[in-house]
Amino acid sequence: MRLEELNWMDVEEYLKHDDRIMLVFGACEQHAYLSLLTDIRIPLALADAVSQDSGVLVAPPLNFGVSPYFLSYPGTISLRVDTFLDVLEDILTSLYQQGFRRFLCVNGHGGNDPARARLVEVLNRHVDMQVIWYSWWTSHSVEKIAVEKGLKPTHASWLEAFPFTKVAELPQENKQPPHYQGLLSADNTRSVFGDGSFGGPYEVEQAIMNEVFFAAYQDILHYLNFE
């Protein structure tokens, strides 16, 4: 159940029996042959699936994140770190004021990790607030599947190639991961990574992707208990 499908009176009624909400964060950035909104489409699909079984509300996703290293790839839209953190705080503060107290942040983009520190600052001001920050691709359950299948999770590779993120035919060969050291500017990032994939197979059999999705789905369902 998405917030956009309700009116304000529906939300007021919801808050009489539940103070949980899922917030979806990601990015609009290059993902090689995958959608520029891959980092939104995956966590939003997970949140929608969990919402169907739990009844917990899903807020509209924040389509933009922190992606300065990909700005030389057309289509990438990046927020400054301070901008992203301020928007994140404003979203939580708005919802907290209305009565929401338990926030599960379903994150799809590694560049958004500075949010963790800002979230702690917000928690210090609101002692009755609970926040969980969940980045699906870093979870132990997803990592376990990758290890069992002998696969390495990398950006814009098999791990993110779900049917709903594919917008073009994917190469069938494996890509050799480029070698580099230190931080890279946007121009150097494009020079090193070429098509944008960080290496490995571009896609794997659908059964593996189903396992990955279900593992992350179960994680989110568990975290909604806020134990």
Residue, then its C-alpha position, 0 to 999 in steps of 0.5 A: m500500500r503506497l502513500e500515493e494511493l491514499n488521501w490524508m484521512d486514510v493516513e490519519e485512520y492508518l495511524k490509529h493502529d500502526d505507526r510504521i512506514m517504509l521509506v525507499f531511497g536510491a539513485c538515478e545513475q548509470h547501471a551499464y545496460l540496466s535502467l538508470l533507476t535500478d537503485i530505486r526499482i529494486p528497493l521499491a519492488l521489495a517494499d511493495a511486496v512486503s507491504q502487500d503481506s504486512g499492510v505497512l505503508v510505503a512512502p514515495p521513493l526519493n529518486f535521487g541520491v549521492s552519485p558524484y562519481f558517475l556524473s560523466y555518464p549521461g542521465t546520472i543526477s546526483l545530489r550533494v551529500d548535505t542536500f541528500l541528508d537534509v532531504l532525508e531529515d525533512i522527510l522523517t521530521s514531517l512524518y514524525q510530526q504526524g505520528f509515525r514512529r517506526f521507520l524502515c529505510v529500504n536503501g538501494h544505493g551505496g552512495n547514500d550511506p552517509a545517512r546513517a550518521r544523520l539518522v543517529e542525530v535525528l534519533n538523539r532528538h526523538v527518543d521514541m523514534q525507531v529507524i532501521w537502515y537496510s541496504w539489501w545487497t549488503s545483507h548476510s542472506v543475499e551474500k550467502i546466496a552469492v557465495e553459494k553460487g560462486l558469484k561476486p556482487t558488483h555494481a551494474s552486474w548480475l546482482e541488479a539484473f532483475p526483469f524490472t531493471k532490464v531496459a536493453e539486451l545484456p552482454q552474454e560474456n563476463k566482464q573482467p573487473p578493472h584495476y584501479q587505486g584510490l578515489l576517482s573523479a567522474d571522468n576517470t570513473r568512466s575511463v576505468f569502467g567503460d560501460g559502467s559495470f564493475g565486472g563479472p557476469y551481466e546476468v544469471e539464471q532467473a532462479i538465482m534472482n528469485e532467491v536473491f529477491f526472496a531473501a531480501y524480502q524476508d529480511i525486510l519482513h523481519y525488520l518490520n517487527f522492530e524487535 
